[in-house]
Amino acid sequence: IQLDSSIHPFNLIHPSIYPSIDSVAESSTGCLMGYMLGKAEGEGKLWHGHVSAVTVAPQYRRLGLARTLMDDLEEKCVSVYNNYFVDLFVRASNTLAIQMYEKFGYRCYRRVLGYYSGEDAEDALDMRKALPRDVQKESVVPLDHPIRPEDLEW
C-alpha cells in the first residue's frame, strides 16, 4: 500500500500532539491490507474523532475492510474518548468515497473551499457522523454556506 499522497506531513506526527486512533489490517500472511489514521481533538462540543486517512490496498477492496477500520475508530471514539462526533474530509469530486461514507452514516456538514491545494486543487466536503454523546445530533446540522480552510476550528 502506498501512503495516500494527500496526507499532510502533520498527520504523520499527530500522535505526539493528539490522542491517536490508528488501525492496521494485515492478511494471514502478514501483508498489509489497509490502515486508518485518526485522532481525537477539539474542545467542548467540538470534541471529536477525526479520520486523517483510511486506505485499503486494491486487491482487498470491496470486502468490507474500510467499514471495519471505520467501525474500529468509531468504537474507540465512543468508549475511550467519549467524542460528540467523527469527521473526515474528502475531495468533492470523489463520488465513490462520498457514497461509501454515506453508507457508513456520514453526512455532508459543510464544503471547505480550496481545502486541497497543488496541481489538483479543489474543495473538500467535511463529512460528519454524530455519536451517542451528541443526543440532539447538533454536530451534524449542515451549514448553509461554504467556509475557507482558515475558518476551520481544528
DSSP file (Angstrom, degrees, kcal/mol; ACC not computed):
  #  RESIDUE AA STRUCTURE BP1 BP2  ACC     N-H-->O    O-->H-N    N-H-->O    O-->H-N    TCO  KAPPA ALPHA  PHI   PSI    X-CA   Y-CA   Z-CA
    1    1 A I              0   0    0      0, 0.0     2,-0.3     0, 0.0    56,-0.1   0.000 360.0 360.0 360.0 132.7    0.0    0.0    0.0
    2    2 A Q        -     0   0    0      1,-0.1     2,-0.2     0, 0.0     3,-0.1  -0.719 360.0-103.1 -89.3 144.8    1.3    3.4   -0.9
    3    3 A L        -     0   0    0     -2,-0.3     2,-0.1     1,-0.1    -1,-0.1  -0.468  46.5 -99.0 -64.1 133.8    0.8    6.2    1.6
    4    4 A D    >   -     0   0    0     -2,-0.2     3,-1.8     1,-0.2    -1,-0.1  -0.370  28.8-143.9 -56.5 121.4   -2.0    8.5    0.5
    5    5 A S  T 3  S+     0   0    0      1,-0.3    -1,-0.2    -2,-0.1    -2,-0.1   0.653  95.1  64.3 -68.0 -14.9   -0.3   11.4   -1.2
    6    6 A S  T 3  S+     0   0    0      2,-0.1     2,-0.5   110,-0.0    -1,-0.3   0.522  75.1 110.3 -86.4  -2.9   -2.9   13.9    0.1
    7    7 A I  S <  S-     0   0    0     -3,-1.8    46,-0.1     1,-0.0     5,-0.0  -0.597  70.1-131.9 -74.5 123.0   -1.9   13.2    3.7
    8    8 A H    >>  -     0   0    0     -2,-0.5     3,-1.8     1,-0.1     4,-0.5  -0.494  18.3-118.9 -70.5 141.4   -0.3   16.3    5.1
    9    9 A P  H >> S+     0   0    0      0, 0.0     3,-1.4     0, 0.0     4,-0.7   0.803 111.7  69.0 -53.3 -29.5    3.0   15.5    6.9
   10   10 A F  H >> S+     0   0    0      1,-0.3     3,-1.2     2,-0.2     4,-0.7   0.875  91.7  59.4 -55.8 -37.8    1.5   16.9   10.1
   11   11 A N  H <4 S+     0   0    0     -3,-1.8    -1,-0.3     1,-0.3    41,-0.1   0.706  97.8  59.3 -68.0 -18.2   -0.9   14.0   10.2
   12   12 A L  H << S+     0   0    0     -3,-1.4    -1,-0.3    -4,-0.5    -2,-0.2   0.692 113.0  37.3 -82.0 -18.7    2.1   11.6   10.4
   13   13 A I  H X< S+     0   0    0     -3,-1.2     3,-1.9    -4,-0.7     4,-0.4   0.397  85.3 105.0-108.0   0.8    3.3   13.2   13.6
   14   14 A H  G >X  +     0   0    0     -4,-0.7     4,-3.3     1,-0.3     3,-1.9   0.758  64.0  72.7 -57.4 -27.3   -0.2   13.9   15.1
   15   15 A P  G 34 S+     0   0    0      0, 0.0    -1,-0.3     0, 0.0     5,-0.2   0.797  94.1  55.5 -60.1 -23.8    0.1   11.0   17.7
   16   16 A S  G <4 S+     0   0    0     -3,-1.9    -2,-0.2     1,-0.1    -3,-0.0   0.653 120.5  29.6 -79.3 -13.1    2.6   13.1   19.6
   17   17 A I  T <4 S+     0   0    0     -3,-1.9    -3,-0.1    -4,-0.4    -1,-0.1   0.770 125.3  30.6-111.4 -42.6    0.1   16.0   19.8
   18   18 A Y  S  < S-     0   0    0     -4,-3.3    -1,-0.3    23,-0.0     2,-0.1  -0.837  95.4 -86.6-119.1 153.6   -3.3   14.4   19.9
   19   19 A P        -     0   0    0      0, 0.0    21,-1.9     0, 0.0     2,-0.3  -0.428  52.5-127.9 -58.7 130.4   -4.6   11.1   21.1
   20   20 A S  B     -A   39   0A   0     -5,-0.2    19,-0.3    19,-0.2     2,-0.2  -0.606  27.5-177.2 -88.4 140.3   -4.1    8.6   18.3
   21   21 A I        +     0   0    0     17,-2.2     2,-0.3    -2,-0.3    18,-0.1  -0.643  29.0 154.7-131.5  73.5   -6.8    6.3   17.0
   22   22 A D        -     0   0    0     -2,-0.2     2,-0.3    15,-0.2    15,-0.2  -0.747  19.9-173.5-107.6 150.3   -4.9    4.2   14.4
   23   23 A S  E     -B   36   0A   0     13,-2.3    13,-2.5    -2,-0.3     2,-0.4  -0.989   6.7-164.2-140.5 149.2   -5.6    0.8   13.0
   24   24 A V  E     -B   35   0A   0     -2,-0.3     2,-0.5    11,-0.2    11,-0.2  -0.994   7.3-154.3-131.4 139.5   -3.8   -1.6   10.7
   25   25 A A  E     -B   34   0A   0      9,-2.8     8,-3.2    -2,-0.4     9,-1.5  -0.969  15.3-175.7-115.5 127.0   -5.3   -4.6    8.9
   26   26 A E  E     -B   32   0A   0     -2,-0.5     6,-0.2     6,-0.2     2,-0.1  -0.906  22.4-122.6-120.2 149.1   -3.0   -7.5    7.9
   27   27 A S    >   -     0   0    0      4,-2.7     3,-1.9    -2,-0.3     6,-0.0  -0.279  40.3 -96.4 -76.8 172.6   -3.7  -10.7    6.0
   28   28 A S  T 3  S+     0   0    0      1,-0.3    -1,-0.1     2,-0.1    -2,-0.0   0.700 127.9  54.2 -64.5 -18.3   -2.9  -14.1    7.5
   29   29 A T  T 3  S-     0   0    0      2,-0.1    -1,-0.3     0, 0.0    -2,-0.0   0.370 124.1-103.1 -96.5   4.5    0.4  -14.0    5.6
   30   30 A G  S <  S+     0   0    0     -3,-1.9     2,-0.2     1,-0.3    -2,-0.1   0.528  71.1 146.6  89.7   6.2    1.4  -10.6    7.1
   31   31 A C        -     0   0    0      1,-0.1    -4,-2.7     2,-0.0     2,-0.5  -0.553  56.2-111.6 -76.0 140.1    0.6   -8.5    4.1
   32   32 A L  E     +B   26   0A   0     -2,-0.2    -6,-0.2    -6,-0.2     3,-0.1  -0.609  38.1 174.8 -72.5 119.8   -0.7   -5.0    4.8
   33   33 A M  E     -     0   0A   0     -8,-3.2    24,-3.1    -2,-0.5     2,-0.3   0.784  58.9 -36.5 -95.5 -34.8   -4.3   -4.9    3.7
   34   34 A G  E     -BC  25  56A   0     -9,-1.5    -9,-2.8    22,-0.3    -1,-0.4  -0.980  49.9-149.0-176.5 170.2   -5.2   -1.4    4.9
   35   35 A Y  E     -BC  24  55A   0     20,-2.4    20,-2.7    -2,-0.3     2,-0.4  -0.980   3.9-152.4-151.9 161.4   -4.8    1.2    7.5
   36   36 A M  E     -BC  23  54A   0    -13,-2.5   -13,-2.3    -2,-0.3     2,-0.5  -0.988   6.6-161.1-139.1 127.7   -6.7    4.1    9.2
   37   37 A L  E     + C   0  53A   0     16,-2.8    15,-2.4    -2,-0.4    16,-1.8  -0.944  28.2 151.0-108.1 125.2   -5.0    7.1   10.8
   38   38 A G  E     - C   0  51A   0     -2,-0.5   -17,-2.2    13,-0.3     2,-0.3  -0.898  20.9-169.4-145.0 173.9   -7.2    9.0   13.2
   39   39 A K  E     -AC  20  50A   0     11,-1.8    11,-3.2    -2,-0.3     2,-0.4  -0.978  24.9-118.0-158.2 164.2   -7.1   11.2   16.2
   40   40 A A  E     + C   0  49A   0    -21,-1.9     2,-0.3    -2,-0.3     9,-0.2  -0.942  47.1 149.7-108.5 134.7   -9.2   12.8   18.9
   41   41 A E  E     + C   0  48A   0      7,-2.8     7,-3.2    -2,-0.4     2,-0.1  -0.949  16.3  63.6-155.4 170.5   -9.2   16.6   19.0
   42   42 A G        -     0   0    0     -2,-0.3     2,-0.3     5,-0.2     5,-0.2  -0.404  59.4-100.9 104.1-178.7  -11.3   19.7   19.9
   43   43 A E  S >  S-     0   0    0     -2,-0.1     3,-2.3     4,-0.0     4,-0.1  -0.980  71.7 -13.6-143.4 152.3  -12.8   21.2   23.0
   44   44 A G  G >  S-     0   0    0     -2,-0.3     3,-1.8     1,-0.3     0, 0.0  -0.258 133.2  -8.1  58.0-136.3  -16.3   21.3   24.4
   45   45 A K  G 3  S+     0   0    0      1,-0.3    -1,-0.3    38,-0.1    39,-0.0   0.525 133.8  65.5 -73.0  -3.2  -19.0   20.2   22.0
   46   46 A L  G <   +     0   0    0     -3,-2.3     2,-0.6    38,-0.1    -1,-0.3   0.294  68.0 123.9 -96.9   8.2  -16.3   20.2   19.2
   47   47 A W    <   +     0   0    0     -3,-1.8    37,-2.8    -5,-0.2    38,-0.6  -0.593  44.3 145.4 -68.5 115.2  -14.5   17.3   21.0
   48   48 A H  E     -Cd  41  85A   0     -7,-3.2    -7,-2.8    -2,-0.6     2,-0.4  -0.926  53.8-104.2-149.9 166.5  -14.5   14.7   18.2
   49   49 A G  E     -Cd  40  86A   0     36,-2.5    38,-2.5    -2,-0.3     2,-0.4  -0.790  34.3-157.3 -93.3 143.2  -12.7   11.9   16.4
   50   50 A H  E     -Cd  39  87A   0    -11,-3.2   -11,-1.8    -2,-0.4     2,-0.8  -0.986  11.0-144.1-126.9 130.1  -11.1   12.8   13.1
   51   51 A V  E     +Cd  38  88A   0     36,-2.7    38,-0.6    -2,-0.4   -13,-0.3  -0.827  18.6 177.2 -90.0 110.4  -10.2   10.4   10.2
   52   52 A S  E     -     0   0A   0    -15,-2.4     2,-0.3    -2,-0.8   -14,-0.2   0.844  69.1 -12.4 -80.1 -36.2   -7.0   11.6    8.7
   53   53 A A  E     -C   37   0A   0    -16,-1.8   -16,-2.8   -42,-0.1     2,-0.4  -0.952  48.7-171.6-163.2 143.0   -6.8    8.7    6.2
   54   54 A V  E     +C   36   0A   0     -2,-0.3     2,-0.4   -18,-0.2   -18,-0.2  -0.961  22.0 173.5-135.4 122.6   -8.4    5.4    5.5
   55   55 A T  E     -C   35   0A   0    -20,-2.7   -20,-2.4    -2,-0.4     2,-0.4  -0.993  14.2-171.0-135.6 134.0   -6.7    3.3    2.8
   56   56 A V  E     -C   34   0A   0     -2,-0.4   -22,-0.3   -22,-0.2     5,-0.1  -0.990  33.1-111.7-124.8 132.7   -7.3   -0.2    1.6
   57   57 A A    >   -     0   0    0    -24,-3.1     3,-2.3    -2,-0.4     4,-0.4  -0.316  32.7-114.0 -60.1 143.3   -5.0   -2.0   -0.9
   58   58 A P  G >  S+     0   0    0      0, 0.0     3,-1.3     0, 0.0    -1,-0.1   0.839 114.2  55.7 -50.5 -40.9   -6.6   -2.5   -4.3
   59   59 A Q  G 3  S+     0   0    0      1,-0.3    -2,-0.1     3,-0.0   -26,-0.0   0.612 110.3  46.8 -72.1  -9.4   -6.7   -6.3   -4.0
   60   60 A Y  G X  S+     0   0    0     -3,-2.3     3,-0.7   -27,-0.2     5,-0.4   0.287  86.1 117.8-112.9   8.9   -8.6   -6.1   -0.7
   61   61 A R  T <   +     0   0    0     -3,-1.3    -4,-0.0    -4,-0.4   -28,-0.0  -0.353  66.0  31.1 -74.9 158.0  -11.2   -3.6   -1.7
   62   62 A R  T 3  S+     0   0    0      1,-0.1    -1,-0.2    -2,-0.1    -3,-0.0   0.715  90.6 101.5  67.9  24.4  -15.0   -4.4   -1.7
   63   63 A L  S <  S-     0   0    0     -3,-0.7    -2,-0.1     0, 0.0    -1,-0.1   0.334 100.8-102.5-112.9   1.9  -14.5   -6.8    1.2
   64   64 A G  S  > S+     0   0    0     -4,-0.0     4,-2.0     3,-0.0     5,-0.1   0.567  83.3 128.8  88.8   9.3  -15.8   -4.5    3.9
   65   65 A L  H  >  +     0   0    0     -5,-0.4     4,-2.6     2,-0.2     5,-0.2   0.897  69.4  53.1 -67.7 -40.6  -12.4   -3.6    5.3
   66   66 A A  H  > S+     0   0    0      1,-0.2     4,-2.6     2,-0.2    -1,-0.2   0.918 109.8  49.6 -60.8 -41.9  -12.9    0.1    5.1
   67   67 A R  H  > S+     0   0    0      2,-0.2     4,-3.2     1,-0.2    -1,-0.2   0.913 110.0  51.2 -62.0 -42.1  -16.1   -0.3    7.2
   68   68 A T  H  X S+     0   0    0     -4,-2.0     4,-2.1     2,-0.2    -2,-0.2   0.921 111.6  46.9 -61.1 -44.4  -14.2   -2.4    9.7
   69   69 A L  H  X S+     0   0    0     -4,-2.6     4,-1.9     2,-0.2    -2,-0.2   0.913 115.2  45.7 -64.7 -42.4  -11.5    0.2   10.1
   70   70 A M  H  X S+     0   0    0     -4,-2.6     4,-2.8     2,-0.2    -2,-0.2   0.900 110.8  53.1 -67.4 -40.8  -14.1    3.0   10.4
   71   71 A D  H  X S+     0   0    0     -4,-3.2     4,-2.5     1,-0.2    -1,-0.2   0.895 107.6  52.7 -60.2 -39.6  -16.1    1.0   12.9
   72   72 A D  H  X S+     0   0    0     -4,-2.1     4,-2.0    -5,-0.2    -1,-0.2   0.926 110.9  46.3 -61.8 -46.1  -13.0    0.4   15.0
   73   73 A L  H  X S+     0   0    0     -4,-1.9     4,-2.4     1,-0.2    -2,-0.2   0.934 113.1  49.3 -61.6 -46.9  -12.3    4.2   15.1
   74   74 A E  H  X S+     0   0    0     -4,-2.8     4,-1.7     1,-0.2    -2,-0.2   0.889 109.1  52.5 -62.6 -39.4  -15.9    5.0   15.9
   75   75 A E  H  X S+     0   0    0     -4,-2.5     4,-3.0     1,-0.2     5,-0.3   0.909 111.5  46.4 -63.2 -41.8  -16.0    2.4   18.7
   76   76 A K  H  X>S+     0   0    0     -4,-2.0     4,-2.1     1,-0.2     5,-1.9   0.877 108.4  56.2 -67.7 -36.8  -12.8    4.0   20.3
   77   77 A C  H  <5S+     0   0    0     -4,-2.4     6,-2.9     3,-0.2    -1,-0.2   0.848 116.6  37.0 -62.6 -33.1  -14.3    7.5   19.9
   78   78 A V  H  <5S+     0   0    0     -4,-1.7     4,-0.4     4,-0.2    -2,-0.2   0.945 126.4  32.4 -81.6 -54.5  -17.3    6.3   21.9
   79   79 A S  H  <5S+     0   0    0     -4,-3.0    -3,-0.2    -5,-0.2    -2,-0.2   0.797 131.6  25.5 -81.8 -29.9  -15.8    4.0   24.5
   80   80 A V  T  <5S+     0   0    0     -4,-2.1    -3,-0.2    -5,-0.3    -1,-0.1   0.859 134.4  23.4-100.1 -45.7  -12.3    5.6   25.1
   81   81 A Y  S   <S-     0   0    0     -5,-1.9    -3,-0.2     2,-0.0    -4,-0.2   0.582  82.7-139.5-104.2 -11.9  -12.7    9.3   24.2
   82   82 A N        -     0   0    0     -4,-0.4    -4,-0.2    -6,-0.4    -5,-0.1   0.909  37.0-177.5  52.0  47.7  -16.4   10.0   24.6
   83   83 A N        -     0   0    0     -6,-2.9    50,-0.6     1,-0.1   -35,-0.2  -0.311  33.6-137.5 -74.3 158.4  -16.4   12.1   21.5
   84   84 A Y  S    S-     0   0    0    -37,-2.8    47,-2.8     1,-0.3    50,-0.5   0.812  79.1 -16.5 -81.8 -34.8  -19.5   14.0   20.2
   85   85 A F  E     -dE  48 130A   0    -38,-0.6   -36,-2.5    45,-0.3     2,-0.4  -0.957  58.2-119.7-158.9 170.9  -18.9   13.1   16.5
   86   86 A V  E     -dE  49 129A   0     43,-2.2    43,-2.2    -2,-0.3     2,-0.3  -0.971  31.2-173.6-118.7 139.2  -16.4   11.8   14.0
   87   87 A D  E     +dE  50 128A   0    -38,-2.5   -36,-2.7    -2,-0.4     2,-0.3  -0.900   9.3 175.1-130.0 164.2  -15.4   13.9   11.0
   88   88 A L  E     -dE  51 127A   0     39,-1.8    39,-2.6    -2,-0.3     2,-0.4  -0.971  24.2-127.8-156.8 160.0  -13.4   13.5    7.8
   89   89 A F  E     + E   0 126A   0    -38,-0.6     2,-0.4    -2,-0.3    37,-0.2  -0.944  26.3 178.7-115.9 138.5  -12.6   15.5    4.7
   90   90 A V  E     - E   0 125A   0     35,-1.8    35,-2.9    -2,-0.4    -2,-0.0  -0.992  38.7 -95.7-138.9 143.9  -13.0   14.1    1.2
   91   91 A R  E >   - E   0 124A   0     -2,-0.4     3,-1.8    33,-0.2    33,-0.2  -0.355  32.2-129.9 -57.6 134.6  -12.4   15.6   -2.2
   92   92 A A  T 3  S+     0   0    0     31,-2.2    -1,-0.2     1,-0.3    32,-0.1   0.759 108.2  53.0 -59.9 -25.2  -15.7   17.0   -3.5
   93   93 A S  T 3  S+     0   0    0     30,-0.3     2,-1.9     1,-0.1    -1,-0.3   0.537  81.2  96.6 -87.2  -7.0  -15.1   15.1   -6.8
   94   94 A N    <>  +     0   0    0     -3,-1.8     4,-2.4     1,-0.2     5,-0.2  -0.502  44.5 164.8 -86.8  73.7  -14.5   11.7   -5.1
   95   95 A T  H  > S+     0   0    0     -2,-1.9     4,-2.6     1,-0.2    -1,-0.2   0.832  70.1  56.5 -63.6 -34.1  -18.1   10.4   -5.6
   96   96 A L  H  > S+     0   0    0     -3,-0.2     4,-2.0     2,-0.2    -1,-0.2   0.939 111.2  43.0 -63.1 -45.4  -17.1    6.8   -4.8
   97   97 A A  H  > S+     0   0    0      2,-0.2     4,-2.9     1,-0.2     5,-0.2   0.912 113.2  52.6 -66.3 -41.9  -15.7    7.7   -1.4
   98   98 A I  H  X S+     0   0    0     -4,-2.4     4,-2.3     1,-0.2    -2,-0.2   0.928 110.6  47.6 -59.3 -45.5  -18.6   10.1   -0.6
   99   99 A Q  H  X S+     0   0    0     -4,-2.6     4,-1.9     2,-0.2    -1,-0.2   0.886 111.4  51.2 -63.4 -39.0  -21.1    7.3   -1.4
  100  100 A M  H  X S+     0   0    0     -4,-2.0     4,-1.3     2,-0.2    -2,-0.2   0.948 111.0  47.0 -63.2 -48.3  -19.1    4.9    0.8
  101  101 A Y  H  <>S+     0   0    0     -4,-2.9     5,-2.5     1,-0.2     4,-0.2   0.875 109.1  55.1 -63.5 -36.2  -19.0    7.3    3.7
  102  102 A E  H ><5S+     0   0    0     -4,-2.3     3,-1.5     1,-0.2    -1,-0.2   0.895 104.9  53.5 -62.5 -38.7  -22.8    8.0    3.3
  103  103 A K  H 3<5S+     0   0    0     -4,-1.9    -1,-0.2     1,-0.3    -2,-0.2   0.813 105.5  54.9 -63.3 -29.0  -23.4    4.2    3.6
  104  104 A F  T 3<5S-     0   0    0     -4,-1.3    -1,-0.3    -3,-0.2    -2,-0.2   0.451 129.6 -97.8 -83.7  -1.0  -21.4    4.3    6.8
  105  105 A G  T < 5S+     0   0    0     -3,-1.5    25,-0.2     1,-0.3     2,-0.2   0.538  77.1 139.2  99.3   8.0  -23.8    7.0    8.2
  106  106 A Y      < -     0   0    0     -5,-2.5     2,-0.3    -6,-0.1    -1,-0.3  -0.602  30.9-165.4 -86.4 147.9  -21.7   10.2    7.4
  107  107 A R  E     -F  128   0A   0     21,-2.5    21,-2.8    -2,-0.2     2,-0.5  -0.951  31.6 -97.0-130.7 150.5  -23.4   13.3    6.1
  108  108 A C  E     +F  127   0A   0     -2,-0.3    19,-0.2    19,-0.2     3,-0.1  -0.545  37.9 176.4 -69.1 120.6  -22.0   16.4    4.4
  109  109 A Y  E     -     0   0A   0     17,-3.1    34,-2.9    -2,-0.5     2,-0.3   0.829  62.4 -24.9 -91.0 -41.0  -21.7   19.1    7.1
  110  110 A R  E     -F  126   0A   0     16,-1.3    16,-3.2    32,-0.2     2,-0.4  -0.984  56.7-110.5-166.4 161.4  -20.1   21.8    5.0
  111  111 A R  E     -F  125   0A   0     -2,-0.3    36,-2.4    14,-0.2     2,-0.7  -0.860  23.5-151.7 -99.3 135.5  -17.9   22.5    1.9
  112  112 A V  E >   -Fg 124 147A   0     12,-3.2    12,-2.2    -2,-0.4     3,-1.3  -0.925  19.1-135.1-110.9 108.5  -14.4   23.8    2.5
  113  113 A L  E 3  S-     0   0A   0     34,-3.1    10,-0.1    -2,-0.7     9,-0.0  -0.399  80.9  -4.2 -66.9 129.7  -13.4   25.9   -0.4
  114  114 A G  E 3  S+     0   0A   0     -2,-0.2    -1,-0.3    34,-0.1     9,-0.2   0.761  81.9 146.8  63.6  27.2   -9.8   25.3   -1.7
  115  115 A Y  E <   +     0   0A   0     -3,-1.3     2,-0.5     1,-0.1     8,-0.2   0.914  62.7  55.7 -62.1 -44.2   -9.0   22.8    1.0
  116  116 A Y  E    S-F  122   0A   0      6,-2.4     6,-1.7     4,-0.1     2,-0.2  -0.809  77.6-172.1 -92.8 125.5   -6.8   20.7   -1.3
  117  117 A S        +     0   0    0     -2,-0.5     3,-0.4     4,-0.2     2,-0.2  -0.476  36.7  54.7-108.1-179.5   -4.0   22.7   -2.9
  118  118 A G  S >  S-     0   0    0      1,-0.2     3,-1.2    -2,-0.2    -2,-0.0  -0.580 108.8 -25.0  97.3-160.1   -1.5   22.0   -5.6
  119  119 A E  T 3  S+     0   0    0      1,-0.3    -1,-0.2    -2,-0.2     2,-0.1   0.855 141.9  42.4 -59.7 -38.2   -1.9   20.7   -9.1
  120  120 A D  T 3  S+     0   0    0     -3,-0.4    -1,-0.3     2,-0.0    -4,-0.1  -0.281  84.5 170.8-104.5  46.3   -5.3   19.1   -8.3
  121  121 A A    <   +     0   0    0     -3,-1.2     2,-0.3    -2,-0.1    -4,-0.2  -0.289  12.5 137.4 -60.5 137.1   -6.6   21.9   -6.2
  122  122 A E  E     - F   0 116A   0     -6,-1.7    -6,-2.4    -9,-0.0     2,-0.1  -0.982  50.2 -79.2-167.6 173.8  -10.3   21.5   -5.2
  123  123 A D  E     -     0   0A   0     -2,-0.3   -31,-2.2    -9,-0.2     2,-0.3  -0.350  36.8-141.1 -77.8 160.5  -12.8   21.8   -2.4
  124  124 A A  E     -EF  91 112A   0    -12,-2.2   -12,-3.2   -33,-0.2     2,-0.5  -0.897   7.2-134.1-117.3 152.5  -13.4   19.3    0.3
  125  125 A L  E     -EF  90 111A   0    -35,-2.9   -35,-1.8    -2,-0.3     2,-0.9  -0.936  15.1-143.9-100.5 129.1  -16.6   18.1    1.9
  126  126 A D  E     -EF  89 110A   0    -16,-3.2   -17,-3.1    -2,-0.5   -16,-1.3  -0.849  24.9-167.3 -90.5 107.8  -16.4   18.0    5.7
  127  127 A M  E     -EF  88 108A   0    -39,-2.6   -39,-1.8    -2,-0.9     2,-0.3  -0.805   5.3-172.2-103.4 140.8  -18.5   14.9    6.4
  128  128 A R  E     -EF  87 107A   0    -21,-2.8   -21,-2.5    -2,-0.4     2,-0.4  -0.925  18.8-162.7-133.2 154.6  -19.7   14.1    9.9
  129  129 A K  E     -E   86   0A   0    -43,-2.2   -43,-2.2    -2,-0.3   -23,-0.1  -0.977  25.4-130.6-135.0 122.7  -21.4   11.3   11.9
  130  130 A A  E     -E   85   0A   0     -2,-0.4   -45,-0.3   -25,-0.2   -46,-0.1  -0.431  20.0-149.8 -70.5 144.6  -22.9   12.0   15.3
  131  131 A L    >   -     0   0    0    -47,-2.8     3,-1.9    -2,-0.1     6,-0.2  -0.665  35.1 -91.1-108.5 168.5  -22.0    9.7   18.1
  132  132 A P  T 3  S+     0   0    0      0, 0.0   -48,-0.1     0, 0.0     5,-0.1   0.773 120.8  65.7 -54.1 -30.4  -24.2    8.8   21.1
  133  133 A R  T 3  S+     0   0    0    -50,-0.6     2,-1.6     1,-0.2     3,-0.2   0.824  90.6  68.2 -62.5 -29.5  -22.9   11.7   23.3
  134  134 A D    X   +     0   0    0     -3,-1.9     3,-1.4   -50,-0.5    -1,-0.2  -0.604  66.2 170.1 -89.6  76.3  -24.5   14.1   20.8
  135  135 A V  T 3  S+     0   0    0     -2,-1.6    -1,-0.2     1,-0.3    -2,-0.1   0.858  75.9  44.2 -58.8 -40.1  -28.0   13.2   21.8
  136  136 A Q  T 3  S-     0   0    0     -3,-0.2    -1,-0.3     1,-0.0    -2,-0.1   0.458 105.2-127.2 -86.4  -1.3  -29.6   16.1   19.8
  137  137 A K    X   +     0   0    0     -3,-1.4     3,-1.1    -6,-0.2     4,-0.2   0.811  57.7 149.2  59.5  32.2  -27.3   15.5   16.8
  138  138 A E  G >   +     0   0    0      1,-0.2     3,-1.2     2,-0.2    -1,-0.1   0.815  59.9  65.7 -63.5 -31.5  -26.3   19.2   16.9
  139  139 A S  G 3  S+     0   0    0      1,-0.2    -1,-0.2   -55,-0.1    -2,-0.1   0.637 102.6  46.5 -69.9 -13.6  -22.8   18.4   15.4
  140  140 A V  G <  S+     0   0    0     -3,-1.1    -1,-0.2     2,-0.1    -2,-0.2   0.303  72.0 122.9-115.0   8.9  -24.2   17.2   12.1
  141  141 A V  S <  S-     0   0    0     -3,-1.2   -32,-0.1    -4,-0.2    -3,-0.0  -0.626  70.1-116.9 -70.1 116.8  -26.7   20.0   11.3
  142  142 A P        -     0   0    0      0, 0.0   -32,-0.2     0, 0.0     2,-0.2  -0.197  18.8-121.4 -61.9 142.7  -25.4   21.2    7.9
  143  143 A L        -     0   0    0    -34,-2.9   -32,-0.1     1,-0.1     0, 0.0  -0.534  13.0-138.7 -74.9 150.5  -24.1   24.7    7.5
  144  144 A D  S    S+     0   0    0     -2,-0.2    -1,-0.1     2,-0.1   -34,-0.1   0.298  82.3  44.2 -95.6  10.1  -25.9   26.7    4.8
  145  145 A H  S    S-     0   0    0    -34,-0.0   -34,-0.2     0, 0.0    -2,-0.1  -0.994  83.8-109.6-150.1 151.0  -22.7   28.3    3.4
  146  146 A P        -     0   0    0      0, 0.0     2,-0.3     0, 0.0   -34,-0.2  -0.334  30.6-153.3 -75.4 163.9  -19.2   27.1    2.5
  147  147 A I  B     -g  112   0A   0    -36,-2.4   -34,-3.1    -2,-0.0   -37,-0.0  -0.804  13.4-115.5-128.1 172.8  -16.1   28.1    4.5
  148  148 A R    >   -     0   0    0     -2,-0.3     3,-2.3   -36,-0.2     4,-0.3  -0.738  33.9-106.3-104.9 157.9  -12.4   28.6    3.8
  149  149 A P  G >  S+     0   0    0      0, 0.0     3,-1.7     0, 0.0    -1,-0.1   0.849 119.0  60.6 -53.2 -36.5   -9.6   26.4    5.3
  150  150 A E  G 3  S+     0   0    0      1,-0.3     0, 0.0     3,-0.0     0, 0.0   0.645  98.3  59.8 -68.4 -11.6   -8.6   29.3    7.6
  151  151 A D  G <  S+     0   0    0     -3,-2.3    -1,-0.3     0, 0.0     2,-0.1   0.480  77.7 115.8 -92.2  -3.9  -12.1   29.2    9.2
  152  152 A L    <   -     0   0    0     -3,-1.7   -40,-0.0    -4,-0.3    -4,-0.0  -0.420  60.2-146.6 -67.3 139.7  -11.7   25.6   10.3
  153  153 A E              0   0    0      1,-0.1    -1,-0.1    -2,-0.1  -111,-0.1   0.878 360.0 360.0 -72.9 -39.0  -11.8   25.2   14.1
  154  154 A W              0   0    0   -113,-0.1    -1,-0.1  -112,-0.0    -2,-0.1   0.328 360.0 360.0-133.7 360.0   -9.4   22.2   14.2
